[in-house]
Amino acid sequence: MGATFVVLNQRSNMMKTKQTIAIIGATGSMGTAIAKCLAQASYRLLLMGSDENKLQNLQDNIKQLNAAADADWLLCPIDASWEADIIILAVPYIAEKELAPKIAAVATGKIVISISNPITADFTGSLLPDHTSAGEELQQLLPHSKIIKTFNTTFAANFGQPVFAGNTADCFLAGNSDEALQQTAVLVEAVGFKPIITGDIKKSRTLENMQILLMQLGIKNHYNWRAGWKILHD
């Protein structure tokens, strides 16, 4: 379905596939943070946004961080999604719902990552009732895609520096496809977090409310944006 590139490892003469990841909303705070981290790993990146200057600046910044990074930018979400193996919707909840029907035909069979949290404008709670979630809604809108909810329980400031007092922040995943969850867990590790697979897409309800709670606690207790979740156990 996507444009999977093949890289020849000259030492071992082994053929390795290079996945293409489209980041829709790449110039937003979360999209930029994800893009800069993934640029350090062995992925081809397609940066999609609506502002050419911001996209070019992001591409230039990525090249400064890693001269060997494989990153291009596009203005069309359909083109970016068509070329990709994995699609990251780094956009707010409302924009995610608007994008879904546009990319549906080219997202068939692909992993689509939802990072959104449907929080009210005044941060008092979720826009959605308890019996559903943004992740579940996206799965309904894209029934032939493999929706994974992840990256929604952390802030942009944690990317690139996800270690707190010696503990690596956890990054939680939910989805209906075990294979897609495992592939996404590798991606989560590539940006520095510890992946925690929680279960099927219904777990998005819990994950989204976790981040809403973290935002509320941040406002109440004056946390900075360096905050995240960690499961500690023996």
Summary of the structure (lengths in Angstrom):
residues: 234
radius of gyration: 17.2
end to end distance: 42.4
largest distance: 56.1
contacts: 779
relative contact order: 0.13
helix: 38%
strand: 24%
